Amino acid sequence: MNIELLSIGDELLIGQTINTNAAWIGQEMSLIGARIVRTTVISDTTEAIQSSLDSIDSNTDCFIITGGLGPTKDDITKHTLCNYFNTRLEVHLPTLKKIEDYFFKRNRPMLEANIQQAELPLNCVILNNNYGTAAGMWFEEKGKIFISLPGVPYEMKGIMLEEVIPRLKEKFSLKSIYHKTALTQGIGESFLAEIIYNWENSIRSNNLSLAYLPSPGLVKLRITSYRGEEDKKIIDAYFDELKNLIPEALYGFENDSLPQIIGEILRTRKMTIGTVESCTSGLLASQICSISGASDYFMGSLLTYSNSLKISLADVSPETLEKFGAVSEEVVKEMAIGGRKKLGVDCCISTSGIAGPNGGSIDKPVGLVWIAIALPTKTIVKKFQFGDNRERTIQMTVSSALNFLRYELETT
């Protein structure tokens, strides 16, 4: 089954809102064996919607529209669909009742614009919205299915899962595709491809596909089987092999996160942790604490942006600072050791770097970062070079620090 997606909204075109709906629909459709062949974003105009409807590919089986179904005047999707399908709007009493109940339960006044949301095309199947006031619509015309959904993500997802996907499965003979995704950190895409060259060739020779999905500091590796879950054991075996190839980089699968994995290790071992941060300014601590229940193991953080605070809060030696500078192996090591004592924790991780764009030198260029981990039995220090983009350097410092910590905890 071939699917086209049409996302309506000026806020998407100007970058004010990220089009997460298209990404989510693409993921869900691939899981049921459907194929997204085109995604388009257009403005909130009748002409743009009409033009998109007129240009649907002849091989498209299903056309999904998101957006333009709210109570405001610029939400004109259903009016355009009425013209396209030569029908008219009429109040749909079950939808009107749902809207009335929605406002009654929230003790909010119901406006005329809300009542008009119950006016829906006569010749469509109404798709119930249990999360808002804009109903979805399902049309069938000339051998194609047309689906119109609200653009609010949680409303769209609810209708897709409860109404659209079950109907598509009934309508088409679909064979589920099976995906599994490994999460890696700290190895660039091209270098990673060299390391796993033979592993990748073996995958492709087994009629499986491998996709590289890179983002700053991270690369996801997704294996896909078009035969469905019958290849699950084979794919699991490939990822077991990958763990042995890149143990420092591979940290989890699917929706795993480094803070979650680190939290599980610390909680299991009944260990506590703290941070001493310079260039990351508390962002590392924030990530560790992003997991519910982090208070079981996270004790606190020392933000030591200045040299004077490195000395007074983390017990860094003034002589060490004078001799080696704040961004150095020696200083970041003392930060971690001092922080471990001051915070009274089992494990302390420290960061010091030159995020830029200013402050670099020939010996210490912008993007240079040192990270140290102080454990009960040892202190480990690593050097990184992240480039000259400040935001990216800070982001990659945090992800690298978390993965460095994860690996040391798993192997110590």
C-alpha positions as CSV (number, residue, x, y, z in Angstrom):
1,M,0.0,0.0,0.0
2,N,1.4,3.4,-1.1
3,I,0.6,6.4,1.1
4,E,1.0,10.1,0.5
5,L,1.0,12.6,3.5
6,L,-0.2,16.2,3.3
7,S,0.6,18.4,6.2
8,I,-1.3,21.8,6.3
9,G,0.0,24.8,8.3
10,D,1.9,28.0,7.7
11,E,3.6,27.3,11.1
12,L,5.2,24.2,9.6
13,L,6.5,26.1,6.5
14,I,8.1,28.9,8.5
15,G,9.7,26.5,11.0
16,Q,7.7,27.7,14.0
17,T,6.4,24.1,14.5
18,I,8.3,20.9,13.7
19,N,6.3,18.5,11.6
20,T,6.4,15.6,14.1
21,N,3.1,14.3,12.7
22,A,4.7,13.2,9.4
23,A,7.5,11.4,11.2
24,W,5.2,9.6,13.6
25,I,2.8,8.5,10.8
26,G,5.7,7.3,8.7
27,Q,6.9,5.1,11.6
28,E,3.5,3.7,12.3
29,M,2.8,2.9,8.6
30,S,6.0,1.1,8.1
31,L,5.2,-1.2,11.0
32,I,2.0,-2.4,9.3
33,G,3.7,-2.8,5.9
34,A,2.6,0.4,4.3
35,R,5.0,2.6,2.3
36,I,5.1,6.4,2.4
37,V,5.9,7.6,-1.1
38,R,5.6,11.3,-0.6
39,T,5.3,13.9,2.2
40,T,4.2,17.5,1.4
41,V,3.8,20.6,3.5
42,I,1.5,23.4,2.3
43,S,-0.1,26.6,3.5
44,D,-3.6,27.1,4.9
45,T,-5.2,28.0,1.6
46,T,-8.0,26.4,-0.5
47,E,-5.8,26.7,-3.6
48,A,-2.9,24.8,-2.0
49,I,-5.1,22.0,-0.7
50,Q,-6.9,21.7,-4.1
51,S,-3.6,21.6,-6.0
52,S,-2.3,18.9,-3.8
53,L,-5.5,16.8,-4.2
54,D,-5.2,17.2,-8.0
55,S,-1.6,16.1,-8.1
56,I,-2.0,12.8,-6.3
57,D,0.2,10.1,-7.9
58,S,-1.8,7.4,-9.8
59,N,-0.1,4.7,-7.7
60,T,-1.1,6.2,-4.4
61,D,-3.6,4.1,-2.5
62,C,-4.2,6.3,0.5
63,F,-3.9,10.1,1.0
64,I,-3.6,11.3,4.6
65,I,-4.1,15.0,5.4
66,T,-3.3,16.5,8.8
67,G,-4.2,20.0,9.9
68,G,-6.8,22.6,9.1
69,L,-9.7,21.1,11.1
70,G,-9.9,23.5,14.1
71,P,-12.6,26.0,15.0
72,T,-10.8,29.1,13.5
73,K,-11.6,30.7,10.1
74,D,-8.3,29.6,8.5
75,D,-9.2,25.9,9.1
76,I,-10.7,25.3,5.7
77,T,-9.8,21.7,5.0
78,K,-13.3,20.2,5.3
79,H,-14.8,22.9,3.1
80,T,-12.2,22.2,0.4
81,L,-12.9,18.5,0.7
82,C,-16.6,19.1,0.2
83,N,-15.9,20.9,-3.1
84,Y,-13.5,18.2,-4.2
85,F,-16.0,15.3,-3.5
86,N,-19.0,17.3,-4.6
87,T,-20.9,17.1,-1.3
88,R,-22.0,19.4,1.4
89,L,-21.7,19.9,5.2
90,E,-24.4,18.8,7.6
91,V,-24.4,18.6,11.4
92,H,-23.3,15.2,12.6
93,L,-25.4,14.7,15.7
94,P,-23.1,12.1,17.5
95,T,-20.1,14.5,16.9
96,L,-22.1,17.5,18.2
97,K,-23.0,15.5,21.4
98,K,-19.3,14.6,21.9
99,I,-18.3,18.3,21.5
100,E,-21.0,19.4,24.0
101,D,-19.9,16.8,26.5
102,Y,-16.3,17.9,26.0
103,F,-17.0,21.5,27.0
104,F,-19.5,20.5,29.8
105,K,-16.9,18.3,31.5
106,R,-14.4,21.1,31.4
107,N,-16.9,23.7,32.6
108,R,-16.1,25.9,29.6
109,P,-18.5,27.9,27.3
110,M,-19.2,26.4,23.9
111,L,-18.9,28.9,21.1
112,E,-20.6,28.9,17.7
113,A,-17.3,28.0,16.1
114,N,-17.2,24.9,18.2
115,I,-20.7,23.9,17.1
116,Q,-19.6,24.4,13.5
117,Q,-17.0,21.7,14.1
118,A,-19.8,19.2,14.1
119,E,-20.7,20.1,10.5
120,L,-19.1,17.4,8.5
121,P,-19.3,16.2,4.8
122,L,-22.3,13.9,4.1
123,N,-20.5,11.2,2.1
124,C,-17.6,10.4,4.5
125,V,-17.1,8.0,7.3
126,I,-16.7,10.0,10.5
127,L,-13.6,9.0,12.5
128,N,-14.2,9.6,16.2
129,N,-11.9,11.9,18.1
130,N,-11.8,10.9,21.8
131,Y,-9.2,13.5,22.6
132,G,-10.5,16.8,21.2
133,T,-13.4,18.4,19.2
134,A,-12.3,17.9,15.6
135,A,-13.5,14.7,14.1
136,G,-11.5,12.9,11.4
137,M,-13.0,12.0,8.0
138,W,-12.6,9.0,5.7
139,F,-13.5,9.2,2.0
140,E,-13.3,6.6,-0.7
141,E,-13.2,7.8,-4.3
142,K,-11.9,6.3,-7.6
143,G,-10.2,3.4,-5.8
144,K,-8.3,5.6,-3.4
145,I,-8.8,6.4,0.3
146,F,-8.7,10.0,1.6
147,I,-8.2,10.6,5.3
148,S,-8.4,14.0,7.0
149,L,-7.2,14.4,10.6
150,P,-6.6,17.2,13.0
151,G,-3.1,18.5,13.3
152,V,-2.9,18.5,17.1
153,P,-0.4,15.6,17.6
154,Y,-2.1,13.7,20.4
155,E,-5.5,14.0,18.7
156,M,-4.1,12.8,15.4
157,K,-2.3,9.9,17.1
158,G,-5.4,8.8,18.9
159,I,-7.6,8.7,15.8
160,M,-4.8,6.9,13.8
161,L,-4.4,4.2,16.4
162,E,-8.1,3.8,17.2
163,E,-9.8,4.3,13.9
164,V,-7.4,4.6,10.9
165,I,-4.9,1.8,11.3
166,P,-7.6,-0.9,12.1
167,R,-9.6,0.2,9.0
168,L,-6.5,0.1,6.8
169,K,-5.6,-3.4,8.0
170,E,-9.1,-4.6,7.2
171,K,-9.0,-2.9,3.7
172,F,-5.6,-4.1,2.6
173,S,-3.6,-7.3,2.8
174,L,-0.6,-6.0,4.7
175,K,2.3,-7.9,6.0
176,S,4.0,-6.3,9.0
177,I,7.5,-5.1,8.6
178,Y,9.9,-5.8,11.5
179,H,12.4,-3.2,12.7
180,K,15.0,-3.2,15.4
181,T,17.2,-0.2,16.1
182,A,20.5,0.0,18.0
183,L,21.7,3.2,19.5
184,T,25.4,4.2,19.3
185,Q,27.3,7.2,20.6
186,G,30.7,8.6,19.9
187,I,31.5,7.1,16.5
188,G,30.9,9.1,13.4
189,E,28.8,7.6,10.6
190,S,31.6,7.1,8.1
191,F,34.1,5.7,10.7
192,L,31.3,3.4,12.0
193,A,30.7,2.1,8.5
194,E,34.3,1.0,8.2
195,I,34.3,-0.8,11.6
196,I,31.2,-2.8,10.8
197,Y,31.8,-3.3,7.1
198,N,31.7,-7.1,7.2
199,W,28.8,-7.2,9.6
200,E,26.8,-4.9,7.3
201,N,27.6,-7.1,4.3
202,S,26.4,-10.2,6.1
203,I,23.1,-8.4,6.9
204,R,22.5,-7.5,3.3
205,S,23.4,-10.9,2.1
206,N,20.6,-12.2,4.4
207,N,18.0,-10.1,2.5
208,L,17.7,-7.7,5.4
209,S,18.3,-3.9,5.1
210,L,20.4,-1.7,7.3
211,A,19.9,2.1,7.7
212,Y,22.2,4.6,9.3
213,L,20.3,7.4,11.1
214,P,22.8,10.0,12.3
215,S,22.3,13.0,14.6
216,P,24.9,15.1,16.6
217,G,27.1,12.6,18.5
218,L,24.7,9.7,17.9
219,V,24.1,7.2,15.1
220,K,21.1,4.8,15.1
221,L,21.5,1.5,13.2
222,R,18.2,0.1,12.1
223,I,17.8,-3.4,10.6
224,T,14.6,-4.1,8.7
225,S,13.0,-7.3,7.7
226,Y,10.2,-7.2,5.1
227,R,9.3,-10.8,6.1
228,G,8.1,-9.6,9.5
229,E,8.8,-11.1,12.9
230,E,10.0,-14.4,11.5
231,D,13.4,-12.8,11.3
232,K,13.4,-11.5,14.9
233,K,15.9,-14.1,16.2
234,I,18.2,-13.5,13.2
235,I,18.2,-9.7,13.8
236,D,18.7,-10.2,17.6
237,A,21.8,-12.3,16.8
238,Y,23.2,-9.6,14.6
239,F,22.9,-7.0,17.3
240,D,24.5,-9.4,19.8
241,E,27.4,-9.6,17.4
242,L,27.4,-5.8,17.2
243,K,27.7,-5.4,21.0
244,N,31.0,-7.3,20.8
245,L,32.2,-5.1,17.9
246,I,31.5,-1.7,19.4
247,P,30.9,-2.2,23.2
248,E,32.0,1.4,24.0
249,A,29.6,2.9,21.5
250,L,26.5,0.7,21.6
251,Y,24.4,1.7,24.6
252,G,20.9,0.5,23.9
253,F,18.0,-0.2,21.6
254,E,14.8,1.5,20.4
255,N,13.7,4.0,23.0
256,D,16.4,3.5,25.5
257,S,18.1,6.6,26.8
258,L,21.5,7.0,28.5
259,P,20.1,8.7,31.6
260,Q,17.6,5.8,32.0
261,I,20.4,3.1,31.5
262,I,22.7,4.9,33.9
263,G,19.9,5.3,36.5
264,E,19.1,1.5,36.4
265,I,22.8,0.6,36.9
266,L,23.2,3.1,39.8
267,R,20.0,2.0,41.5
268,T,20.8,-1.7,41.1
269,R,24.3,-1.2,42.6
270,K,23.0,1.2,45.2
271,M,25.5,3.8,44.1
272,T,25.2,7.6,44.3
273,I,26.4,10.1,41.8
274,G,27.1,13.9,41.4
275,T,28.6,16.2,38.8
276,V,31.1,19.0,38.8
277,E,30.5,21.1,35.6
278,S,32.2,23.9,33.9
279,C,31.4,24.1,30.1
280,T,28.1,22.1,30.4
281,S,26.8,24.6,33.0
282,G,24.5,22.0,34.8
283,L,23.1,20.4,31.6
284,L,24.7,17.1,32.4
285,A,23.1,17.1,35.9
286,S,19.8,18.0,34.3
287,Q,20.0,15.0,31.9
288,I,20.8,12.6,34.7
289,C,17.8,14.0,36.7
290,S,15.5,13.8,33.7
291,I,14.5,10.2,34.8
292,S,11.7,9.8,37.4
293,G,13.2,8.6,40.7
294,A,16.6,10.1,40.0
295,S,16.7,11.3,43.7
296,D,17.5,7.6,44.6
297,Y,21.0,8.1,43.3
298,F,21.6,11.7,42.3
299,M,22.9,13.8,45.2
300,G,23.7,17.2,43.6
301,S,26.0,19.2,41.3
302,L,28.7,21.8,41.6
303,L,28.7,24.5,38.9
304,T,32.2,25.7,38.8
305,Y,32.4,28.0,35.7
306,S,35.1,30.2,37.3
307,N,38.5,29.2,38.5
308,S,37.8,30.6,42.0
309,L,34.8,28.2,42.3
310,K,36.8,25.3,41.0
311,I,39.1,26.0,43.9
312,S,36.6,26.7,46.7
313,L,33.9,24.2,45.8
314,A,35.8,21.3,44.1
315,D,39.1,21.6,45.9
316,V,41.1,22.0,42.7
317,S,44.6,23.1,43.5
318,P,45.5,26.7,42.5
319,E,48.9,25.5,41.4
320,T,47.3,22.9,39.1
321,L,45.1,25.6,37.6
322,E,48.1,28.0,37.2
323,K,50.3,25.3,35.6
324,F,47.9,23.5,33.3
325,G,44.9,25.8,32.9
326,A,41.2,25.1,33.5
327,V,40.7,23.1,30.4
328,S,43.2,20.3,31.1
329,E,43.4,16.6,32.1
330,E,44.9,17.5,35.4
331,V,42.2,20.0,36.4
332,V,39.2,18.0,35.3
333,K,40.6,15.0,37.2
334,E,40.9,17.1,40.4
335,M,37.4,18.4,39.8
336,A,36.0,14.9,39.8
337,I,38.0,13.7,42.8
338,G,37.2,16.9,44.8
339,G,33.5,16.7,43.8
340,R,33.2,13.1,44.9
341,K,34.5,14.1,48.4
342,K,32.5,17.3,48.7
343,L,29.2,15.8,47.5
344,G,29.8,12.5,49.4
345,V,29.0,10.3,46.4
346,D,30.3,7.0,45.1
347,C,30.8,8.4,41.6
348,C,31.4,11.9,40.3
349,I,31.7,13.1,36.7
350,S,33.3,16.4,35.7
351,T,33.5,18.5,32.5
352,S,35.7,21.3,31.4
353,G,36.1,22.6,27.9
354,I,36.2,25.5,25.4
355,A,32.7,25.7,23.9
356,G,33.6,28.8,21.8
357,P,33.2,30.5,19.5
358,N,35.9,32.5,21.4
359,G,38.6,31.5,23.8
360,G,40.6,28.9,21.8
361,S,44.3,28.8,21.1
362,I,46.7,26.7,19.0
363,D,47.3,24.4,21.9
364,K,43.7,24.4,23.1
365,P,41.4,25.0,20.2
366,V,37.6,25.7,20.4
367,G,35.8,22.4,20.9
368,L,38.4,20.9,23.2
369,V,36.7,19.1,26.1
370,W,38.0,17.0,29.0
371,I,35.7,14.7,31.0
372,A,36.7,12.8,34.1
373,I,34.9,10.1,36.2
374,A,36.0,9.5,39.8
375,L,35.0,6.1,41.1
376,P,35.8,4.4,44.5
377,T,38.7,2.5,43.0
378,K,39.9,4.7,40.1
379,T,39.6,8.0,38.2
380,I,39.4,7.9,34.4
381,V,39.9,10.9,32.1
382,K,39.1,11.3,28.4
383,K,39.9,14.0,25.9
384,F,37.4,15.1,23.1
385,Q,37.5,17.5,20.2
386,F,34.0,18.5,19.0
387,G,34.5,21.4,16.6
388,D,33.7,25.1,16.7
389,N,29.9,25.2,17.1
390,R,29.1,26.2,20.7
391,E,25.7,24.6,21.0
392,R,26.8,21.4,19.3
393,T,29.9,21.2,21.5
394,I,27.9,21.4,24.7
395,Q,25.3,18.9,23.4
396,M,28.0,16.4,22.4
397,T,29.9,16.9,25.6
398,V,26.8,15.9,27.6
399,S,26.0,12.8,25.4
400,S,29.7,11.8,25.4
401,A,29.9,12.2,29.2
402,L,26.8,10.1,29.7
403,N,28.0,7.3,27.4
404,F,31.5,7.4,28.9
405,L,29.9,7.0,32.4
406,R,27.6,4.2,31.1
407,Y,30.5,2.2,29.8
408,E,32.7,2.6,32.9
409,L,29.8,1.6,35.2
410,E,29.1,-1.5,33.0
411,T,32.7,-2.6,32.9
412,T,33.9,-1.7,36.4
